[in-house]
Amino acid sequence: MSKMYFEDYRVGSEHPLGSYTVTEAEIVAFASQYDPQPFHIDKDAAAKSIYGGLISSGWMTCAIMMKLLVKSMGDRSSSMGSPGVDEIRWIKPVYAGDTLTAVLKVLETRPSSSKPDRGVVLTQWQATNQHGELVCTVKGMGMYGRRPA
């Protein structure tokens, strides 16, 4: 596959990022360190919660999406990082055994007005579970190198 530059991100295009199956051990390990709420780390407390069982931290779900993005596009991307994320939505809980499938959708592109070697791409990442239900969306920006002349 050829390297992807700013010019290759077309508004309306979609880029599949792959799939990942979440395990109970990962949910507990991540949440124990970064988001130790009872419904993420304690099976008994989670069973009594509104979720009815242990669920992934939303931050873990975002980290999984980031992993899929980098594994799918990182080696061939001209990414220069990101100036930020504008919106994260945790729509449905993610349970142990769920398989998340992610896609990147290009919403807007604009060349940098101050740095001619790059452009900004506004994207939305979407993750669905194995039932096709949307579980998480992330809107953010990425900076990408322009195609060399």
Secondary structure, DSSP 8 states (H G I E B T S, - for coil): ---B-GGG--TT-EEEEEEEE--HHHHHHHHHHH---HHHH-HHHHHHSTTSS-B--HHHHHHHHHHHHHHHHGGGB-B---SEEEEEEE-S--BTT-EEEEEEEEEEEEE-SS-TTEEEEEEEEEEE-TTS-EEEEEEEEEEEE----
